[in-house]
Amino acid sequence: NAGRRCAGVSPRPSPEPECEAAAAGAAGVSAGARPRAAMDDSCFESDPDFCPECGTILPLPGLEQHVVCRKCGFQISVHAFEGTEILSEVVFNDPESLRAILTMEDEAREPNGPVVDRKCSRCGHEGMEYHTRQTRSADEGQTVFYTCISCRHQEKEDS
C-alpha cells in the first residue's frame, strides 16, 4: 500500500493507479464507507492525531469501534490507537495578573498619535491624543476619537 497515488495531490511516489479512497469518492461512494484497520490504507502518511485522507484533526477515540473523520468520513479502528497516551491541559488566565500586565502597559505607554489642546472630561488634564475613522457613510464627516494621555479616558466626536 505504500505506493498508492491520490488524484490531484502529491503523496508517496508510485506509478500505481489512484488510491481506492479517491476513486470511491469520484464514484459517489463515501471514502469512509467501510472501516479500515489501520492508516496504511490511506494515500498519505500522517500523525495519528490527523486524518490521513484529508488532514483534519481526528476526534478522540471513544466507546465506538472506529474513529471517524468528521470531514471526509475516513474510519480508523480504535485498536490503531492502542498504547497511545492522550494528554490534555486546560489553562485559565489569572484575571489579576492580566490586569497587572495591562496596567503596566498603560502606564508605560507614550502617546503614539498627535496631541491636541483638549480638556479631559474625566480628570481635567489638558492634552488628548486623537485619531480619526470613517465610521459613517462616505458623504458624512469622520469620527474623531480622543484619548486622555493622563487617565486613558476615551471620548468620540462626530465631525
SULBEL-V215441 format. One record per residue. RES is the residue in one letter. SS is DSSP state (2 for helix, 1 for strand, 0 for the rest). OMEGA is omega in degrees with one decimal (999 if undefined). D_FIRST is the distance of its C-alpha to the first C-alpha in whole Angstrom. Layout:
res=RES ss=SS omega=OMEGA d_first=D_FIRST
res=RES ss=SS omega=OMEGA d_first=D_FIRST
//
This chain:
res=N ss=0 omega=-172.8 d_first=0
res=A ss=0 omega=-175.9 d_first=4
res=G ss=0 omega=-179.6 d_first=5
res=R ss=0 omega=177.3 d_first=6
res=R ss=1 omega=174.5 d_first=10
res=C ss=0 omega=-178.4 d_first=12
res=A ss=0 omega=172.4 d_first=16
res=G ss=0 omega=-179.1 d_first=18
res=V ss=0 omega=-179.2 d_first=16
res=S ss=0 omega=177.1 d_first=15
res=P ss=0 omega=179.0 d_first=12
res=R ss=0 omega=-177.5 d_first=10
res=P ss=0 omega=176.5 d_first=11
res=S ss=0 omega=176.2 d_first=10
res=P ss=0 omega=-176.9 d_first=12
res=E ss=0 omega=180.0 d_first=10
res=P ss=0 omega=-177.0 d_first=11
res=E ss=1 omega=176.7 d_first=11
res=C ss=0 omega=-178.3 d_first=9
res=E ss=2 omega=178.8 d_first=10
res=A ss=2 omega=178.7 d_first=12
res=A ss=2 omega=178.6 d_first=14
res=A ss=2 omega=178.6 d_first=15
res=A ss=2 omega=178.6 d_first=16
res=G ss=2 omega=179.4 d_first=18
res=A ss=2 omega=-179.5 d_first=20
res=A ss=0 omega=178.8 d_first=21
res=G ss=0 omega=179.0 d_first=23
res=V ss=0 omega=179.4 d_first=20
res=S ss=0 omega=-180.0 d_first=20
res=A ss=0 omega=-179.2 d_first=16
res=G ss=0 omega=-175.1 d_first=17
res=A ss=0 omega=177.7 d_first=19
res=R ss=0 omega=-178.7 d_first=17
res=P ss=0 omega=177.3 d_first=16
res=R ss=0 omega=-175.2 d_first=13
res=A ss=0 omega=-176.9 d_first=13
res=A ss=0 omega=-178.2 d_first=11
res=M ss=2 omega=179.6 d_first=10
res=D ss=2 omega=179.6 d_first=6
res=D ss=2 omega=-176.5 d_first=6
res=S ss=0 omega=176.2 d_first=8
res=C ss=0 omega=-171.8 d_first=8
res=F ss=0 omega=169.0 d_first=10
res=E ss=0 omega=-179.1 d_first=11
res=S ss=0 omega=173.1 d_first=14
res=D ss=0 omega=179.9 d_first=17
res=P ss=0 omega=-179.3 d_first=17
res=D ss=0 omega=-173.9 d_first=21
res=F ss=1 omega=177.3 d_first=19
res=C ss=0 omega=-179.6 d_first=17
res=P ss=0 omega=178.4 d_first=13
res=E ss=0 omega=-173.7 d_first=14
res=C ss=0 omega=176.8 d_first=18
res=G ss=0 omega=179.6 d_first=19
res=T ss=0 omega=176.2 d_first=21
res=I ss=1 omega=-179.3 d_first=23
res=L ss=0 omega=173.8 d_first=22
res=P ss=0 omega=178.8 d_first=25
res=L ss=0 omega=176.6 d_first=26
res=P ss=0 omega=-180.0 d_first=25
res=G ss=0 omega=-178.3 d_first=28
res=L ss=0 omega=179.4 d_first=29
res=E ss=0 omega=-179.2 d_first=26
res=Q ss=0 omega=-178.5 d_first=23
res=H ss=1 omega=169.8 d_first=21
res=V ss=1 omega=-175.4 d_first=21
res=V ss=1 omega=176.2 d_first=21
res=C ss=0 omega=-178.5 d_first=21
res=R ss=0 omega=-178.5 d_first=24
res=K ss=0 omega=-173.2 d_first=23
res=C ss=0 omega=178.3 d_first=20
res=G ss=0 omega=177.8 d_first=20
res=F ss=0 omega=-177.4 d_first=16
res=Q ss=1 omega=177.4 d_first=17
res=I ss=1 omega=178.7 d_first=16
res=S ss=1 omega=178.5 d_first=17
res=V ss=2 omega=179.5 d_first=20
res=H ss=2 omega=177.1 d_first=19
res=A ss=2 omega=-178.8 d_first=17
res=F ss=2 omega=-179.4 d_first=20
res=E ss=0 omega=-179.6 d_first=22
res=G ss=0 omega=178.9 d_first=24
res=T ss=0 omega=178.7 d_first=23
res=E ss=0 omega=-179.1 d_first=27
res=I ss=0 omega=179.2 d_first=28
res=L ss=0 omega=174.7 d_first=31
res=S ss=0 omega=-176.9 d_first=33
res=E ss=0 omega=175.9 d_first=36
res=V ss=0 omega=-178.3 d_first=39
res=V ss=0 omega=176.2 d_first=41
res=F ss=0 omega=177.8 d_first=45
res=N ss=0 omega=178.3 d_first=47
res=D ss=0 omega=-177.0 d_first=50
res=P ss=2 omega=179.8 d_first=53
res=E ss=2 omega=179.8 d_first=56
res=S ss=2 omega=176.3 d_first=54
res=L ss=2 omega=177.8 d_first=52
res=R ss=2 omega=179.9 d_first=56
res=A ss=2 omega=179.6 d_first=57
res=I ss=2 omega=-179.9 d_first=54
res=L ss=2 omega=178.3 d_first=55
res=T ss=2 omega=178.7 d_first=59
res=M ss=2 omega=179.1 d_first=59
res=E ss=2 omega=179.6 d_first=57
res=D ss=2 omega=-178.9 d_first=60
res=E ss=2 omega=-177.3 d_first=62
res=A ss=2 omega=-173.7 d_first=61
res=R ss=0 omega=174.8 d_first=60
res=E ss=0 omega=175.6 d_first=63
res=P ss=0 omega=-178.6 d_first=63
res=N ss=0 omega=177.3 d_first=61
res=G ss=0 omega=178.4 d_first=63
res=P ss=0 omega=-179.2 d_first=66
res=V ss=1 omega=179.1 d_first=69
res=V ss=1 omega=176.0 d_first=72
res=D ss=1 omega=178.8 d_first=75
res=R ss=1 omega=-176.8 d_first=74
res=K ss=1 omega=177.8 d_first=75
res=C ss=0 omega=-179.2 d_first=73
res=S ss=0 omega=-180.0 d_first=74
res=R ss=0 omega=-173.5 d_first=72
res=C ss=0 omega=178.8 d_first=74
res=G ss=0 omega=179.8 d_first=76
res=H ss=0 omega=179.3 d_first=75
res=E ss=1 omega=179.0 d_first=75
res=G ss=1 omega=177.7 d_first=72
res=M ss=1 omega=173.9 d_first=69
res=E ss=1 omega=-177.0 d_first=66
res=Y ss=1 omega=168.7 d_first=65
res=H ss=1 omega=-176.8 d_first=62
res=T ss=1 omega=176.3 d_first=62
res=R ss=1 omega=174.3 d_first=59
res=Q ss=0 omega=-175.3 d_first=59
res=T ss=0 omega=-179.6 d_first=59
res=R ss=0 omega=-177.8 d_first=61
res=S ss=0 omega=-172.5 d_first=61
res=A ss=0 omega=-178.6 d_first=61
res=D ss=0 omega=176.3 d_first=65
res=E ss=0 omega=-176.9 d_first=66
res=G ss=0 omega=178.4 d_first=66
res=Q ss=0 omega=172.8 d_first=64
res=T ss=1 omega=179.7 d_first=64
res=V ss=1 omega=178.3 d_first=65
res=F ss=1 omega=179.9 d_first=64
res=Y ss=1 omega=176.1 d_first=66
res=T ss=1 omega=178.7 d_first=65
res=C ss=1 omega=-179.1 d_first=68
res=I ss=0 omega=178.2 d_first=67
res=S ss=0 omega=-174.1 d_first=69
res=C ss=0 omega=178.5 d_first=67
res=R ss=0 omega=176.8 d_first=64
res=H ss=0 omega=-177.5 d_first=66
res=Q ss=1 omega=177.3 d_first=64
res=E ss=1 omega=175.2 d_first=66
res=K ss=1 omega=-179.1 d_first=66
res=E ss=1 omega=175.4 d_first=68
res=D ss=1 omega=-177.9 d_first=68
res=S ss=0 omega=999 d_first=69
//
